[in-house]
Every structure is written in structure tokens, then in C-alpha cells.
Amino acid sequence: MLTLISARNNTQAETVANMATTIWREHYRPIIGDQQVAYMLATIQSKERILEDFVNVDYYIIQLEHKAIGYLALETKRESFFLSKIYLYKEVRGRGYGHSIISYLKNKTRLEGKKYLELTVNKYNPSAILFYEKIGFQRVDAIISDIGKGFFMDDYVYRLYV
């Protein structure tokens, strides 16, 4: 059974940071390179940063039969929820878990009176783009964000209207 566990403490922040390290190194090295992956893990996905994020961002550990298989982070906006992070371990991708999670989030968005679920995806991440478009997300913008130290995030913005 797939469950979302609210992450709110030190131990859970460390669990999320450890998952990020494994998932990001495996998935993002070919897309953005070792240096940017290391920088982003240190500045965006570190335990300390995650603990700081707990103030404004809801983190969840995604579990399958009580085993952590990924995580997500959701920010509440005026008209929407922003899915700032959703990551699964490689060995569980393609089994429908991502679709189940998005269905849950879509329902949550609707129930809480929001108009859409929004996220960004790297322009050079074709598997993620294909997944989001297949389940109904629409590309609404393209952005380049300076994240410091000469690194940039080159993303598309996607929305799923409810």
C-alpha cells in the first residue's frame, strides 16, 4: 500500500536528504553534471535546508509497504499548490506510483479550492516531461533561474488544472 508520511522532524529531514542524494546523483548527473548536482544537494536538498523549508513547505516521505521509496514537497499558494519536489527511486519508477501520487494531489487541490497543481521540470529531462504531459499537465511557461555560483535551472512550468 502506498502512503504519504508527513516529514516534520530531524530524522525525517535526514531521511529525505539521504534519498535526495541517491536519486539526484543517479538521475541528474547526465542532465546537469556532477558539479551542479553537488551544489544543489548542498544548498537545496541538504538536511539543514529541508529543516528550514518545513516552515513553509509540506514534505512527505512516500512509502510502499512501510519502506521509503521517494519524497515530495508541496507549497501552498493562493490559487494553487506548487509541487516543488517529487522524486522516486529508480527501481520503483514506471509502476504507476507517480500517477497515484499525482491523482491524490489533484484531488487534494480540488478539495482545498485551488485551481491547479503546478510544477517545474528540467527542459532536458524527457522522461519526466513525457510523464507529466501523459497525465494531463500543460506547459505554460519556460524559465531560467539563477541558483548561484554560476548555476542555473532551465525549466518548463507545467500546470494541471482541476
MARKEDO-938503 format. One record per residue: residue number from 0; residue in three letters; x, y, z of N, C-alpha, C in turn. Coordinates in nm, 3 decimals, decimal comma, always signed. Example, Ala and Ser with C-alpha at 12.3 -4.5 7.8 and 13.67 -1.06 7.14 Angstrom:
! residues 2
i/aa/n.x/n.y/n.z/ca.x/ca.y/ca.z/c.x/c.y/c.z
0/ALA/+1,319/-0,569/+0,780/+1,230/-0,450/+0,780/+1,320/-0,330/+0,780
1/SER/+1,285/-0,225/+0,708/+1,367/-0,106/+0,714/+1,290/+0,003/+0,787
This chain:
! residues 162
i/aa/n.x/n.y/n.z/ca.x/ca.y/ca.z/c.x/c.y/c.z
0/MET/+0,084/-0,119/+0,000/+0,000/+0,000/+0,000/+0,088/+0,125/+0,000
1/LEU/+0,056/+0,220/-0,085/+0,129/+0,345/-0,098/+0,075/+0,446/+0,004
2/THR/+0,166/+0,507/+0,082/+0,125/+0,607/+0,180/+0,220/+0,727/+0,177
3/LEU/+0,167/+0,842/+0,217/+0,247/+0,963/+0,231/+0,258/+0,993/+0,379
4/ILE/+0,382/+1,002/+0,428/+0,408/+1,030/+0,568/+0,459/+1,173/+0,579
5/SER/+0,391/+1,255/+0,656/+0,434/+1,394/+0,674/+0,571/+1,396/+0,741
6/ALA/+0,665/+1,465/+0,681/+0,800/+1,478/+0,736/+0,809/+1,610/+0,811
7/ARG/+0,840/+1,603/+0,941/+0,840/+1,725/+1,022/+0,955/+1,731/+1,121
8/ASN/+1,038/+1,628/+1,131/+1,142/+1,629/+1,235/+1,281/+1,604/+1,177
9/ASN/+1,380/+1,610/+1,263/+1,521/+1,593/+1,226/+1,546/+1,463/+1,151
10/THR/+1,497/+1,354/+1,207/+1,520/+1,222/+1,148/+1,458/+1,214/+1,010
11/GLN/+1,338/+1,265/+0,995/+1,270/+1,262/+0,865/+1,340/+1,353/+0,764
12/ALA/+1,390/+1,468/+0,809/+1,466/+1,556/+0,720/+1,593/+1,486/+0,672
13/GLU/+1,656/+1,413/+0,759/+1,777/+1,338/+0,720/+1,742/+1,227/+0,621
14/THR/+1,629/+1,161/+0,644/+1,585/+1,057/+0,551/+1,562/+1,116/+0,412
15/VAL/+1,494/+1,231/+0,406/+1,468/+1,297/+0,278/+1,601/+1,337/+0,212
16/ALA/+1,692/+1,396/+0,286/+1,821/+1,438/+0,231/+1,899/+1,318/+0,177
17/ASN/+1,895/+1,207/+0,247/+1,965/+1,087/+0,201/+1,903/+1,032/+0,073
18/MET/+1,770/+1,032/+0,066/+1,703/+0,989/-0,057/+1,741/+1,082/-0,172
19/ALA/+1,742/+1,212/-0,145/+1,777/+1,310/-0,249/+1,916/+1,282/-0,303
20/THR/+2,010/+1,255/-0,216/+2,147/+1,228/-0,259/+2,152/+1,110/-0,356
21/THR/+2,086/+1,003/-0,321/+2,085/+0,884/-0,407/+2,014/+0,912/-0,539
22/ILE/+1,894/+0,966/-0,530/+1,812/+0,987/-0,650/+1,874/+1,091/-0,742
23/TRP/+1,919/+1,203/-0,687/+1,974/+1,310/-0,770/+2,102/+1,268/-0,839
24/ARG/+2,190/+1,200/-0,768/+2,316/+1,157/-0,832/+2,289/+1,062/-0,946
25/GLU/+2,197/+0,973/-0,928/+2,165/+0,875/-1,032/+2,094/+0,941/-1,150
26/HIS/+1,998/+1,026/-1,121/+1,912/+1,079/-1,228/+1,965/+1,207/-1,294
27/TYR/+2,019/+1,299/-1,215/+2,051/+1,431/-1,269/+2,193/+1,449/-1,319
28/ARG/+2,286/+1,361/-1,284/+2,423/+1,377/-1,333/+2,429/+1,388/-1,486
29/PRO/+2,359/+1,299/-1,560/+2,365/+1,311/-1,706/+2,300/+1,438/-1,760
30/ILE/+2,210/+1,498/-1,683/+2,136/+1,615/-1,731/+2,207/+1,745/-1,698
31/ILE/+2,253/+1,761/-1,573/+2,313/+1,889/-1,532/+2,458/+1,876/-1,487
32/GLY/+2,510/+1,756/-1,478/+2,650/+1,737/-1,444/+2,677/+1,724/-1,294
33/ASP/+2,793/+1,667/-1,263/+2,832/+1,639/-1,124/+2,839/+1,765/-1,038
34/GLN/+2,897/+1,872/-1,092/+2,916/+1,993/-1,010/+2,783/+2,057/-0,970
35/GLN/+2,691/+2,067/-1,064/+2,563/+2,128/-1,030/+2,482/+2,037/-0,938
36/VAL/+2,490/+1,907/-0,959/+2,420/+1,814/-0,868/+2,473/+1,832/-0,726
37/ALA/+2,604/+1,834/-0,711/+2,664/+1,851/-0,578/+2,622/+1,984/-0,515
38/TYR/+2,624/+2,089/-0,595/+2,584/+2,221/-0,544/+2,438/+2,221/-0,500
39/MET/+2,350/+2,165/-0,580/+2,208/+2,165/-0,547/+2,177/+2,075/-0,427
40/LEU/+2,247/+1,963/-0,416/+2,229/+1,878/-0,298/+2,270/+1,952/-0,172
41/ALA/+2,378/+2,028/-0,181/+2,428/+2,101/-0,064/+2,341/+2,220/-0,027
42/THR/+2,281/+2,285/-0,127/+2,208/+2,409/-0,099/+2,056/+2,394/-0,096
43/ILE/+2,002/+2,299/-0,169/+1,857/+2,286/-0,180/+1,805/+2,159/-0,113
44/GLN/+1,884/+2,054/-0,114/+1,837/+1,925/-0,066/+1,912/+1,876/+0,059
45/SER/+1,982/+1,964/+0,126/+2,053/+1,923/+0,248/+1,954/+1,910/+0,364
46/LYS/+1,993/+1,836/+0,465/+1,909/+1,821/+0,584/+1,876/+1,958/+0,645
47/GLU/+1,976/+2,044/+0,652/+1,957/+2,177/+0,711/+1,856/+2,260/+0,632
48/ARG/+1,868/+2,257/+0,501/+1,775/+2,332/+0,417/+1,633/+2,276/+0,427
49/ILE/+1,622/+2,145/+0,431/+1,491/+2,082/+0,444/+1,426/+2,122/+0,576
50/LEU/+1,505/+2,122/+0,683/+1,452/+2,166/+0,813/+1,402/+2,311/+0,806
51/GLU/+1,477/+2,397/+0,738/+1,433/+2,536/+0,719/+1,304/+2,542/+0,638
52/ASP/+1,296/+2,458/+0,535/+1,178/+2,456/+0,448/+1,052/+2,413/+0,520
53/PHE/+1,066/+2,334/+0,627/+0,948/+2,285/+0,699/+0,855/+2,399/+0,742
54/VAL/+0,908/+2,521/+0,755/+0,826/+2,635/+0,796/+0,718/+2,666/+0,692
55/ASN/+0,753/+2,657/+0,563/+0,661/+2,698/+0,456/+0,626/+2,589/+0,355
56/VAL/+0,689/+2,473/+0,368/+0,673/+2,367/+0,269/+0,636/+2,238/+0,342
57/ASP/+0,539/+2,167/+0,287/+0,500/+2,038/+0,342/+0,576/+1,927/+0,269
58/TYR/+0,663/+1,859/+0,343/+0,738/+1,746/+0,288/+0,668/+1,616/+0,327
59/TYR/+0,674/+1,520/+0,235/+0,617/+1,388/+0,260/+0,717/+1,282/+0,215
60/ILE/+0,730/+1,179/+0,296/+0,805/+1,061/+0,257/+0,704/+0,965/+0,195
61/ILE/+0,734/+0,919/+0,076/+0,647/+0,826/+0,005/+0,689/+0,686/+0,044
62/GLN/+0,595/+0,611/+0,099/+0,626/+0,476/+0,145/+0,541/+0,373/+0,071
63/LEU/+0,604/+0,259/+0,046/+0,536/+0,143/-0,009/+0,559/+0,029/+0,088
64/GLU/+0,450/-0,019/+0,147/+0,461/-0,126/+0,247/+0,563/-0,091/+0,355
65/HIS/+0,556/+0,031/+0,406/+0,641/+0,082/+0,515/+0,788/+0,101/+0,477
66/LYS/+0,818/+0,100/+0,348/+0,955/+0,124/+0,302/+0,956/+0,253/+0,221
67/ALA/+1,048/+0,343/+0,255/+1,059/+0,471/+0,183/+1,104/+0,447/+0,040
68/ILE/+1,025/+0,501/-0,055/+1,060/+0,485/-0,197/+1,078/+0,619/-0,267
69/GLY/+1,057/+0,729/-0,193/+1,073/+0,862/-0,252/+1,018/+0,968/-0,159
70/TYR/+1,010/+1,089/-0,213/+0,961/+1,201/-0,133/+0,902/+1,307/-0,224
71/LEU/+0,824/+1,396/-0,161/+0,770/+1,511/-0,234/+0,763/+1,629/-0,140
72/ALA/+0,757/+1,747/-0,199/+0,741/+1,872/-0,123/+0,635/+1,955/-0,192
73/LEU/+0,543/+2,007/-0,113/+0,427/+2,079/-0,164/+0,415/+2,214/-0,096
74/GLU/+0,407/+2,319/-0,177/+0,391/+2,455/-0,124/+0,251/+2,505/-0,156
75/THR/+0,188/+2,564/-0,056/+0,054/+2,619/-0,074/+0,066/+2,762/-0,127
76/LYS/+0,001/+2,786/-0,238/-0,007/+2,919/-0,299/-0,152/+2,966/-0,292
77/ARG/-0,176/+3,090/-0,330/-0,311/+3,146/-0,323/-0,410/+3,066/-0,408
78/GLU/-0,376/+3,041/-0,533/-0,468/+2,972/-0,624/-0,430/+2,828/-0,653
79/SER/-0,319/+2,784/-0,597/-0,267/+2,655/-0,640/-0,182/+2,589/-0,531
80/PHE/-0,141/+2,468/-0,563/-0,032/+2,402/-0,490/+0,084/+2,394/-0,587
81/PHE/+0,204/+2,422/-0,537/+0,325/+2,408/-0,618/+0,398/+2,284/-0,570
82/LEU/+0,411/+2,187/-0,659/+0,481/+2,063/-0,630/+0,629/+2,088/-0,659
83/SER/+0,701/+2,132/-0,556/+0,840/+2,174/-0,577/+0,935/+2,055/-0,592
84/LYS/+0,894/+1,941/-0,538/+0,979/+1,821/-0,547/+0,890/+1,698/-0,548
85/ILE/+0,921/+1,607/-0,639/+0,862/+1,473/-0,636/+0,964/+1,380/-0,700
86/TYR/+1,014/+1,290/-0,619/+1,121/+1,201/-0,663/+1,098/+1,060/-0,610
87/LEU/+1,119/+0,962/-0,697/+1,110/+0,821/-0,661/+1,242/+0,754/-0,695
88/TYR/+1,275/+0,651/-0,617/+1,392/+0,570/-0,651/+1,373/+0,506/-0,788
89/LYS/+1,482/+0,490/-0,859/+1,480/+0,437/-0,995/+1,406/+0,303/-1,004
90/GLU/+1,429/+0,216/-0,907/+1,373/+0,081/-0,914/+1,221/+0,076/-0,900
91/VAL/+1,158/+0,185/-0,857/+1,012/+0,184/-0,844/+0,942/+0,272/-0,948
92/ARG/+1,019/+0,340/-1,031/+0,957/+0,421/-1,136/+0,894/+0,331/-1,241
93/GLY/+0,788/+0,382/-1,303/+0,721/+0,308/-1,409/+0,622/+0,205/-1,359
94/ARG/+0,591/+0,207/-1,232/+0,497/+0,109/-1,175/+0,362/+0,171/-1,138
95/GLY/+0,341/+0,297/-1,176/+0,213/+0,362/-1,151/+0,208/+0,442/-1,022
96/TYR/+0,315/+0,441/-0,944/+0,314/+0,514/-0,816/+0,308/+0,665/-0,838
97/GLY/+0,382/+0,713/-0,935/+0,377/+0,856/-0,965/+0,238/+0,900/-1,005
98/HIS/+0,173/+0,821/-1,086/+0,035/+0,851/-1,128/-0,057/+0,853/-1,007
99/SER/-0,043/+0,757/-0,917/-0,127/+0,753/-0,796/-0,105/+0,877/-0,709
100/ILE/+0,020/+0,917/-0,695/+0,051/+1,035/-0,614/-0,009/+1,161/-0,676
101/ILE/+0,006/+1,176/-0,807/-0,049/+1,293/-0,874/-0,202/+1,292/-0,865
102/SER/-0,264/+1,177/-0,876/-0,411/+1,168/-0,860/-0,452/+1,215/-0,721
103/TYR/-0,379/+1,172/-0,620/-0,407/+1,216/-0,483/-0,392/+1,368/-0,471
104/LEU/-0,282/+1,421/-0,527/-0,257/+1,565/-0,519/-0,360/+1,645/-0,598
105/LYS/-0,402/+1,592/-0,710/-0,506/+1,659/-0,789/-0,635/+1,668/-0,708
106/ASN/-0,672/+1,559/-0,642/-0,792/+1,558/-0,558/-0,777/+1,655/-0,441
107/LYS/-0,661/+1,656/-0,378/-0,634/+1,749/-0,267/-0,647/+1,894/-0,316
108/THR/-0,595/+1,921/-0,434/-0,602/+2,055/-0,492/-0,748/+2,097/-0,508
109/ARG/-0,827/+2,009/-0,563/-0,970/+2,036/-0,585/-1,042/+2,055/-0,452
110/LEU/-1,020/+1,964/-0,357/-1,089/+1,970/-0,228/-1,056/+2,096/-0,149
111/GLU/-0,935/+2,147/-0,167/-0,895/+2,266/-0,093/-0,923/+2,396/-0,169
112/GLY/-0,999/+2,385/-0,278/-1,045/+2,502/-0,350/-0,940/+2,570/-0,435
113/LYS/-0,836/+2,500/-0,467/-0,730/+2,555/-0,554/-0,768/+2,528/-0,699
114/LYS/-0,711/+2,608/-0,790/-0,744/+2,595/-0,932/-0,655/+2,497/-1,007
115/TYR/-0,530/+2,483/-0,962/-0,437/+2,397/-1,035/-0,321/+2,352/-0,946
116/LEU/-0,257/+2,248/-0,994/-0,133/+2,197/-0,937/-0,024/+2,237/-1,034
117/GLU/+0,084/+2,295/-0,984/+0,190/+2,346/-1,070/+0,324/+2,285/-1,030
118/LEU/+0,413/+2,273/-1,128/+0,548/+2,224/-1,103/+0,641/+2,274/-1,212
119/THR/+0,770/+2,258/-1,186/+0,870/+2,286/-1,289/+0,945/+2,157/-1,318
120/VAL/+0,989/+2,144/-1,443/+1,066/+2,026/-1,483/+1,179/+2,072/-1,574
121/ASN/+1,296/+2,014/-1,553/+1,412/+2,049/-1,634/+1,381/+2,022/-1,782
122/LYS/+1,417/+2,119/-1,867/+1,389/+2,108/-2,010/+1,456/+1,989/-2,076
123/TYR/+1,560/+1,936/-2,013/+1,637/+1,826/-2,071/+1,611/+1,694/-1,998
124/ASN/+1,492/+1,683/-1,939/+1,450/+1,563/-1,867/+1,330/+1,503/-1,940
125/PRO/+1,355/+1,437/-2,054/+1,245/+1,392/-2,139/+1,152/+1,291/-2,073
126/SER/+1,203/+1,204/-1,986/+1,115/+1,105/-1,923/+1,014/+1,172/-1,831
127/ALA/+1,057/+1,273/-1,755/+0,965/+1,345/-1,667/+0,865/+1,426/-1,749
128/ILE/+0,912/+1,492/-1,853/+0,821/+1,570/-1,939/+0,713/+1,481/-1,998
129/LEU/+0,753/+1,366/-2,050/+0,658/+1,271/-2,108/+0,556/+1,226/-2,003
130/PHE/+0,604/+1,194/-1,882/+0,514/+1,152/-1,775/+0,411/+1,259/-1,744
131/TYR/+0,456/+1,382/-1,721/+0,364/+1,489/-1,683/+0,264/+1,519/-1,794
132/GLU/+0,311/+1,523/-1,917/+0,218/+1,551/-2,028/+0,118/+1,437/-2,046
133/LYS/+0,161/+1,315/-2,026/+0,073/+1,199/-2,041/-0,042/+1,202/-1,941
134/ILE/-0,018/+1,255/-1,821/-0,124/+1,255/-1,720/-0,201/+1,387/-1,715
135/GLY/-0,176/+1,475/-1,813/-0,261/+1,591/-1,828/-0,202/+1,726/-1,794
136/PHE/-0,077/+1,732/-1,751/-0,016/+1,862/-1,726/+0,004/+1,936/-1,859
137/GLN/-0,011/+2,067/-1,853/+0,008/+2,151/-1,971/+0,125/+2,246/-1,948
138/ARG/+0,211/+2,258/-2,048/+0,323/+2,351/-2,039/+0,269/+2,493/-2,053
139/VAL/+0,303/+2,579/-1,956/+0,252/+2,716/-1,958/+0,362/+2,821/-1,965
140/ASP/+0,488/+2,781/-1,945/+0,596/+2,878/-1,945/+0,730/+2,806/-1,951
141/ALA/+0,833/+2,883/-1,977/+0,971/+2,836/-1,970/+1,048/+2,940/-1,890
142/ILE/+1,129/+2,894/-1,796/+1,202/+2,987/-1,709/+1,347/+2,942/-1,692
143/ILE/+1,432/+3,040/-1,670/+1,570/+3,013/-1,633/+1,594/+3,085/-1,502
144/SER/+1,632/+3,008/-1,400/+1,651/+3,063/-1,265/+1,797/+3,053/-1,224
145/ASP/+1,854/+3,165/-1,185/+1,990/+3,170/-1,133/+1,987/+3,116/-0,991
146/ILE/+2,060/+3,007/-0,965/+2,061/+2,949/-0,831/+2,194/+2,972/-0,759
147/GLY/+2,279/+3,056/-0,819/+2,404/+3,093/-0,755/+2,524/+3,014/-0,806
148/LYS/+2,642/+3,068/-0,777/+2,770/+3,004/-0,812/+2,781/+2,971/-0,961
149/GLY/+2,712/+3,049/-1,045/+2,718/+3,027/-1,189/+2,627/+2,917/-1,240
150/PHE/+2,540/+2,864/-1,156/+2,448/+2,757/-1,195/+2,309/+2,813/-1,220
151/PHE/+2,238/+2,747/-1,312/+2,102/+2,788/-1,348/+2,013/+2,664/-1,356
152/MET/+1,885/+2,687/-1,330/+1,785/+2,584/-1,357/+1,711/+2,629/-1,483
153/ASP/+1,709/+2,544/-1,583/+1,647/+2,572/-1,712/+1,524/+2,483/-1,722
154/ASP/+1,408/+2,539/-1,687/+1,287/+2,460/-1,665/+1,169/+2,502/-1,749
155/TYR/+1,077/+2,407/-1,763/+0,943/+2,437/-1,810/+0,853/+2,442/-1,688
156/VAL/+0,750/+2,526/-1,695/+0,647/+2,531/-1,592/+0,526/+2,456/-1,648
157/TYR/+0,474/+2,364/-1,566/+0,358/+2,285/-1,604/+0,246/+2,305/-1,504
158/ARG/+0,123/+2,301/-1,554/+0,005/+2,309/-1,468/-0,092/+2,196/-1,502
159/LEU/-0,156/+2,149/-1,396/-0,263/+2,053/-1,409/-0,387/+2,118/-1,349
160/TYR/-0,479/+2,160/-1,435/-0,599/+2,228/-1,389/-0,699/+2,126/-1,336
161/VAL/-0,763/+2,163/-1,224/-0,860/+2,072/-1,164/-1,000/+2,127/-1,183
